[in-house]
Amino acid sequence: APLTTLGHWQREVETWTDMNCVLYTGSAQDREVIRQTEFWYDSRGTATSAARGQRVKFTALLVSYETLLKEQSMLQRIHFAAAVFDEAHKLKGATSSTRAAAEALRVDWKLLLTGTPIQNNLGELW
């Protein structure tokens, strides 16, 4: 989602669900702290910083398109059950780097949200 909407999404998730919602944004140092403290459980259910073979702590991860581009190699290691892309018209264009990063995620199910689904032609849709 765009950075400007992430706070709203976090409030809505926390208001209407019991999901462990993590807002993954900020500087590289901020994101490192979030990864170290909010991302992983080890096999005993203890929080850990290593990703190898461990399960994620969060139920919902909120990421801006800018952070998706910066962290795509790390995010591609996580298997997501679902991904919701707000303002999905920002992913249009077959050569868009943001679109490529979104398509490269390991996701079972994707939902694209936009108020302007087709601006020019059907080729803009995935």
PyMOL CGO cylinders between C-alpha atoms (Angstrom):
from pymol import cmd
from pymol.cgo import CYLINDER

trace = [
    CYLINDER, 0.00, 0.00, 0.00, 1.13, 3.59, -0.36, 0.3, 1, 1, 1, 1, 1, 1,
    CYLINDER, 1.13, 3.59, -0.36, 2.96, 4.85, 2.72, 0.3, 1, 1, 1, 1, 1, 1,
    CYLINDER, 2.96, 4.85, 2.72, 0.24, 7.42, 3.40, 0.3, 1, 1, 1, 1, 1, 1,
    CYLINDER, 0.24, 7.42, 3.40, -2.41, 4.71, 3.89, 0.3, 1, 1, 1, 1, 1, 1,
    CYLINDER, -2.41, 4.71, 3.89, -0.44, 2.25, 6.05, 0.3, 1, 1, 1, 1, 1, 1,
    CYLINDER, -0.44, 2.25, 6.05, -1.41, 3.82, 9.37, 0.3, 1, 1, 1, 1, 1, 1,
    CYLINDER, -1.41, 3.82, 9.37, -5.07, 3.65, 8.38, 0.3, 1, 1, 1, 1, 1, 1,
    CYLINDER, -5.07, 3.65, 8.38, -4.74, -0.01, 7.38, 0.3, 1, 1, 1, 1, 1, 1,
    CYLINDER, -4.74, -0.01, 7.38, -3.03, -0.80, 10.69, 0.3, 1, 1, 1, 1, 1, 1,
    CYLINDER, -3.03, -0.80, 10.69, -5.85, 0.83, 12.67, 0.3, 1, 1, 1, 1, 1, 1,
    CYLINDER, -5.85, 0.83, 12.67, -8.49, -1.06, 10.67, 0.3, 1, 1, 1, 1, 1, 1,
    CYLINDER, -8.49, -1.06, 10.67, -6.74, -4.43, 11.08, 0.3, 1, 1, 1, 1, 1, 1,
    CYLINDER, -6.74, -4.43, 11.08, -6.32, -3.85, 14.83, 0.3, 1, 1, 1, 1, 1, 1,
    CYLINDER, -6.32, -3.85, 14.83, -9.93, -2.63, 15.22, 0.3, 1, 1, 1, 1, 1, 1,
    CYLINDER, -9.93, -2.63, 15.22, -11.64, -5.44, 13.32, 0.3, 1, 1, 1, 1, 1, 1,
    CYLINDER, -11.64, -5.44, 13.32, -9.36, -8.47, 13.81, 0.3, 1, 1, 1, 1, 1, 1,
    CYLINDER, -9.36, -8.47, 13.81, -7.18, -10.16, 16.39, 0.3, 1, 1, 1, 1, 1, 1,
    CYLINDER, -7.18, -10.16, 16.39, -4.28, -10.40, 13.92, 0.3, 1, 1, 1, 1, 1, 1,
    CYLINDER, -4.28, -10.40, 13.92, -0.73, -9.61, 14.96, 0.3, 1, 1, 1, 1, 1, 1,
    CYLINDER, -0.73, -9.61, 14.96, -0.27, -6.67, 12.59, 0.3, 1, 1, 1, 1, 1, 1,
    CYLINDER, -0.27, -6.67, 12.59, 3.27, -5.39, 11.93, 0.3, 1, 1, 1, 1, 1, 1,
    CYLINDER, 3.27, -5.39, 11.93, 3.92, -2.09, 10.16, 0.3, 1, 1, 1, 1, 1, 1,
    CYLINDER, 3.92, -2.09, 10.16, 7.18, -2.65, 8.24, 0.3, 1, 1, 1, 1, 1, 1,
    CYLINDER, 7.18, -2.65, 8.24, 8.43, 0.82, 7.36, 0.3, 1, 1, 1, 1, 1, 1,
    CYLINDER, 8.43, 0.82, 7.36, 11.07, 3.38, 8.27, 0.3, 1, 1, 1, 1, 1, 1,
    CYLINDER, 11.07, 3.38, 8.27, 14.79, 3.66, 7.68, 0.3, 1, 1, 1, 1, 1, 1,
    CYLINDER, 14.79, 3.66, 7.68, 17.00, 0.66, 6.99, 0.3, 1, 1, 1, 1, 1, 1,
    CYLINDER, 17.00, 0.66, 6.99, 17.95, 0.66, 10.68, 0.3, 1, 1, 1, 1, 1, 1,
    CYLINDER, 17.95, 0.66, 10.68, 14.28, 0.83, 11.74, 0.3, 1, 1, 1, 1, 1, 1,
    CYLINDER, 14.28, 0.83, 11.74, 13.41, -2.09, 9.47, 0.3, 1, 1, 1, 1, 1, 1,
    CYLINDER, 13.41, -2.09, 9.47, 16.31, -4.12, 10.87, 0.3, 1, 1, 1, 1, 1, 1,
    CYLINDER, 16.31, -4.12, 10.87, 14.94, -3.64, 14.40, 0.3, 1, 1, 1, 1, 1, 1,
    CYLINDER, 14.94, -3.64, 14.40, 11.49, -4.72, 13.20, 0.3, 1, 1, 1, 1, 1, 1,
    CYLINDER, 11.49, -4.72, 13.20, 12.98, -7.85, 11.56, 0.3, 1, 1, 1, 1, 1, 1,
    CYLINDER, 12.98, -7.85, 11.56, 14.92, -8.68, 14.73, 0.3, 1, 1, 1, 1, 1, 1,
    CYLINDER, 14.92, -8.68, 14.73, 11.95, -8.30, 17.06, 0.3, 1, 1, 1, 1, 1, 1,
    CYLINDER, 11.95, -8.30, 17.06, 8.72, -8.83, 15.12, 0.3, 1, 1, 1, 1, 1, 1,
    CYLINDER, 8.72, -8.83, 15.12, 9.35, -11.29, 12.28, 0.3, 1, 1, 1, 1, 1, 1,
    CYLINDER, 9.35, -11.29, 12.28, 10.26, -14.81, 13.37, 0.3, 1, 1, 1, 1, 1, 1,
    CYLINDER, 10.26, -14.81, 13.37, 9.54, -17.60, 15.86, 0.3, 1, 1, 1, 1, 1, 1,
    CYLINDER, 9.54, -17.60, 15.86, 11.92, -20.51, 16.26, 0.3, 1, 1, 1, 1, 1, 1,
    CYLINDER, 11.92, -20.51, 16.26, 10.72, -24.13, 16.48, 0.3, 1, 1, 1, 1, 1, 1,
    CYLINDER, 10.72, -24.13, 16.48, 9.97, -23.68, 20.21, 0.3, 1, 1, 1, 1, 1, 1,
    CYLINDER, 9.97, -23.68, 20.21, 7.79, -20.62, 19.57, 0.3, 1, 1, 1, 1, 1, 1,
    CYLINDER, 7.79, -20.62, 19.57, 10.45, -18.23, 20.84, 0.3, 1, 1, 1, 1, 1, 1,
    CYLINDER, 10.45, -18.23, 20.84, 11.03, -14.96, 18.98, 0.3, 1, 1, 1, 1, 1, 1,
    CYLINDER, 11.03, -14.96, 18.98, 14.23, -15.03, 16.96, 0.3, 1, 1, 1, 1, 1, 1,
    CYLINDER, 14.23, -15.03, 16.96, 15.96, -13.04, 14.23, 0.3, 1, 1, 1, 1, 1, 1,
    CYLINDER, 15.96, -13.04, 14.23, 16.88, -15.87, 11.86, 0.3, 1, 1, 1, 1, 1, 1,
    CYLINDER, 16.88, -15.87, 11.86, 14.55, -16.69, 8.99, 0.3, 1, 1, 1, 1, 1, 1,
    CYLINDER, 14.55, -16.69, 8.99, 15.78, -20.12, 8.00, 0.3, 1, 1, 1, 1, 1, 1,
    CYLINDER, 15.78, -20.12, 8.00, 13.09, -22.73, 8.50, 0.3, 1, 1, 1, 1, 1, 1,
    CYLINDER, 13.09, -22.73, 8.50, 11.16, -20.68, 10.98, 0.3, 1, 1, 1, 1, 1, 1,
    CYLINDER, 11.16, -20.68, 10.98, 7.64, -19.38, 10.97, 0.3, 1, 1, 1, 1, 1, 1,
    CYLINDER, 7.64, -19.38, 10.97, 6.61, -15.77, 10.90, 0.3, 1, 1, 1, 1, 1, 1,
    CYLINDER, 6.61, -15.77, 10.90, 5.33, -14.08, 14.05, 0.3, 1, 1, 1, 1, 1, 1,
    CYLINDER, 5.33, -14.08, 14.05, 2.98, -11.69, 12.29, 0.3, 1, 1, 1, 1, 1, 1,
    CYLINDER, 2.98, -11.69, 12.29, -0.42, -12.45, 10.82, 0.3, 1, 1, 1, 1, 1, 1,
    CYLINDER, -0.42, -12.45, 10.82, -0.52, -9.24, 8.77, 0.3, 1, 1, 1, 1, 1, 1,
    CYLINDER, -0.52, -9.24, 8.77, 2.50, -7.37, 7.43, 0.3, 1, 1, 1, 1, 1, 1,
    CYLINDER, 2.50, -7.37, 7.43, 1.90, -3.84, 6.14, 0.3, 1, 1, 1, 1, 1, 1,
    CYLINDER, 1.90, -3.84, 6.14, 4.47, -2.71, 3.59, 0.3, 1, 1, 1, 1, 1, 1,
    CYLINDER, 4.47, -2.71, 3.59, 4.65, 0.35, 1.34, 0.3, 1, 1, 1, 1, 1, 1,
    CYLINDER, 4.65, 0.35, 1.34, 5.50, -0.09, -2.32, 0.3, 1, 1, 1, 1, 1, 1,
    CYLINDER, 5.50, -0.09, -2.32, 8.81, 1.70, -1.66, 0.3, 1, 1, 1, 1, 1, 1,
    CYLINDER, 8.81, 1.70, -1.66, 9.71, -0.75, 1.10, 0.3, 1, 1, 1, 1, 1, 1,
    CYLINDER, 9.71, -0.75, 1.10, 8.67, -3.67, -1.11, 0.3, 1, 1, 1, 1, 1, 1,
    CYLINDER, 8.67, -3.67, -1.11, 11.26, -2.54, -3.65, 0.3, 1, 1, 1, 1, 1, 1,
    CYLINDER, 11.26, -2.54, -3.65, 13.98, -2.04, -1.01, 0.3, 1, 1, 1, 1, 1, 1,
    CYLINDER, 13.98, -2.04, -1.01, 13.29, -5.34, 0.79, 0.3, 1, 1, 1, 1, 1, 1,
    CYLINDER, 13.29, -5.34, 0.79, 12.15, -7.56, -2.08, 0.3, 1, 1, 1, 1, 1, 1,
    CYLINDER, 12.15, -7.56, -2.08, 14.88, -10.20, -1.70, 0.3, 1, 1, 1, 1, 1, 1,
    CYLINDER, 14.88, -10.20, -1.70, 14.07, -10.65, 2.00, 0.3, 1, 1, 1, 1, 1, 1,
    CYLINDER, 14.07, -10.65, 2.00, 10.29, -10.59, 1.47, 0.3, 1, 1, 1, 1, 1, 1,
    CYLINDER, 10.29, -10.59, 1.47, 10.56, -13.20, -1.31, 0.3, 1, 1, 1, 1, 1, 1,
    CYLINDER, 10.56, -13.20, -1.31, 11.86, -15.72, 1.26, 0.3, 1, 1, 1, 1, 1, 1,
    CYLINDER, 11.86, -15.72, 1.26, 8.54, -15.60, 3.14, 0.3, 1, 1, 1, 1, 1, 1,
    CYLINDER, 8.54, -15.60, 3.14, 5.58, -17.67, 1.97, 0.3, 1, 1, 1, 1, 1, 1,
    CYLINDER, 5.58, -17.67, 1.97, 2.45, -15.55, 2.33, 0.3, 1, 1, 1, 1, 1, 1,
    CYLINDER, 2.45, -15.55, 2.33, -1.03, -17.08, 2.39, 0.3, 1, 1, 1, 1, 1, 1,
    CYLINDER, -1.03, -17.08, 2.39, -2.47, -13.86, 0.98, 0.3, 1, 1, 1, 1, 1, 1,
    CYLINDER, -2.47, -13.86, 0.98, -1.43, -10.41, -0.18, 0.3, 1, 1, 1, 1, 1, 1,
    CYLINDER, -1.43, -10.41, -0.18, -3.66, -7.37, -0.56, 0.3, 1, 1, 1, 1, 1, 1,
    CYLINDER, -3.66, -7.37, -0.56, -2.36, -4.58, -2.78, 0.3, 1, 1, 1, 1, 1, 1,
    CYLINDER, -2.36, -4.58, -2.78, -4.07, -1.23, -2.10, 0.3, 1, 1, 1, 1, 1, 1,
    CYLINDER, -4.07, -1.23, -2.10, -3.94, 1.40, -4.85, 0.3, 1, 1, 1, 1, 1, 1,
    CYLINDER, -3.94, 1.40, -4.85, -3.05, -1.47, -7.20, 0.3, 1, 1, 1, 1, 1, 1,
    CYLINDER, -3.05, -1.47, -7.20, -3.13, 0.79, -10.26, 0.3, 1, 1, 1, 1, 1, 1,
    CYLINDER, -3.13, 0.79, -10.26, 0.42, 1.70, -9.13, 0.3, 1, 1, 1, 1, 1, 1,
    CYLINDER, 0.42, 1.70, -9.13, 1.42, -1.80, -10.29, 0.3, 1, 1, 1, 1, 1, 1,
    CYLINDER, 1.42, -1.80, -10.29, 0.35, -1.29, -13.89, 0.3, 1, 1, 1, 1, 1, 1,
    CYLINDER, 0.35, -1.29, -13.89, 2.77, -1.64, -16.74, 0.3, 1, 1, 1, 1, 1, 1,
    CYLINDER, 2.77, -1.64, -16.74, 4.48, -4.87, -17.76, 0.3, 1, 1, 1, 1, 1, 1,
    CYLINDER, 4.48, -4.87, -17.76, 7.95, -3.40, -17.14, 0.3, 1, 1, 1, 1, 1, 1,
    CYLINDER, 7.95, -3.40, -17.14, 7.22, -1.75, -13.78, 0.3, 1, 1, 1, 1, 1, 1,
    CYLINDER, 7.22, -1.75, -13.78, 9.82, -2.68, -11.14, 0.3, 1, 1, 1, 1, 1, 1,
    CYLINDER, 9.82, -2.68, -11.14, 7.15, -2.44, -8.44, 0.3, 1, 1, 1, 1, 1, 1,
    CYLINDER, 7.15, -2.44, -8.44, 4.94, -4.84, -10.36, 0.3, 1, 1, 1, 1, 1, 1,
    CYLINDER, 4.94, -4.84, -10.36, 7.85, -7.25, -10.82, 0.3, 1, 1, 1, 1, 1, 1,
    CYLINDER, 7.85, -7.25, -10.82, 8.58, -7.16, -7.08, 0.3, 1, 1, 1, 1, 1, 1,
    CYLINDER, 8.58, -7.16, -7.08, 4.90, -7.82, -6.26, 0.3, 1, 1, 1, 1, 1, 1,
    CYLINDER, 4.90, -7.82, -6.26, 4.67, -10.68, -8.76, 0.3, 1, 1, 1, 1, 1, 1,
    CYLINDER, 4.67, -10.68, -8.76, 7.86, -12.27, -7.37, 0.3, 1, 1, 1, 1, 1, 1,
    CYLINDER, 7.86, -12.27, -7.37, 6.41, -12.64, -3.87, 0.3, 1, 1, 1, 1, 1, 1,
    CYLINDER, 6.41, -12.64, -3.87, 5.51, -16.18, -2.85, 0.3, 1, 1, 1, 1, 1, 1,
    CYLINDER, 5.51, -16.18, -2.85, 1.77, -15.71, -2.35, 0.3, 1, 1, 1, 1, 1, 1,
    CYLINDER, 1.77, -15.71, -2.35, -1.10, -18.21, -2.58, 0.3, 1, 1, 1, 1, 1, 1,
    CYLINDER, -1.10, -18.21, -2.58, -3.76, -15.56, -3.08, 0.3, 1, 1, 1, 1, 1, 1,
    CYLINDER, -3.76, -15.56, -3.08, -3.63, -11.93, -4.25, 0.3, 1, 1, 1, 1, 1, 1,
    CYLINDER, -3.63, -11.93, -4.25, -6.29, -9.23, -4.02, 0.3, 1, 1, 1, 1, 1, 1,
    CYLINDER, -6.29, -9.23, -4.02, -5.82, -5.99, -5.93, 0.3, 1, 1, 1, 1, 1, 1,
    CYLINDER, -5.82, -5.99, -5.93, -7.72, -2.93, -4.68, 0.3, 1, 1, 1, 1, 1, 1,
    CYLINDER, -7.72, -2.93, -4.68, -8.07, 0.24, -6.73, 0.3, 1, 1, 1, 1, 1, 1,
    CYLINDER, -8.07, 0.24, -6.73, -10.56, 2.95, -7.51, 0.3, 1, 1, 1, 1, 1, 1,
    CYLINDER, -10.56, 2.95, -7.51, -9.29, 3.16, -11.09, 0.3, 1, 1, 1, 1, 1, 1,
    CYLINDER, -9.29, 3.16, -11.09, -8.84, -0.42, -12.37, 0.3, 1, 1, 1, 1, 1, 1,
    CYLINDER, -8.84, -0.42, -12.37, -8.41, 0.37, -16.07, 0.3, 1, 1, 1, 1, 1, 1,
    CYLINDER, -8.41, 0.37, -16.07, -6.99, 3.72, -17.02, 0.3, 1, 1, 1, 1, 1, 1,
    CYLINDER, -6.99, 3.72, -17.02, -5.82, 3.05, -20.57, 0.3, 1, 1, 1, 1, 1, 1,
    CYLINDER, -5.82, 3.05, -20.57, -6.26, -0.58, -21.69, 0.3, 1, 1, 1, 1, 1, 1,
    CYLINDER, -6.26, -0.58, -21.69, -6.84, -4.14, -20.47, 0.3, 1, 1, 1, 1, 1, 1,
    CYLINDER, -6.84, -4.14, -20.47, -3.11, -4.86, -20.66, 0.3, 1, 1, 1, 1, 1, 1,
    CYLINDER, -3.11, -4.86, -20.66, -2.69, -2.88, -17.43, 0.3, 1, 1, 1, 1, 1, 1,
    CYLINDER, -2.69, -2.88, -17.43, -4.36, -5.68, -15.49, 0.3, 1, 1, 1, 1, 1, 1,
    CYLINDER, -4.36, -5.68, -15.49, -2.27, -8.62, -14.30, 0.3, 1, 1, 1, 1, 1, 1,
]
cmd.load_cgo(trace, "trace")
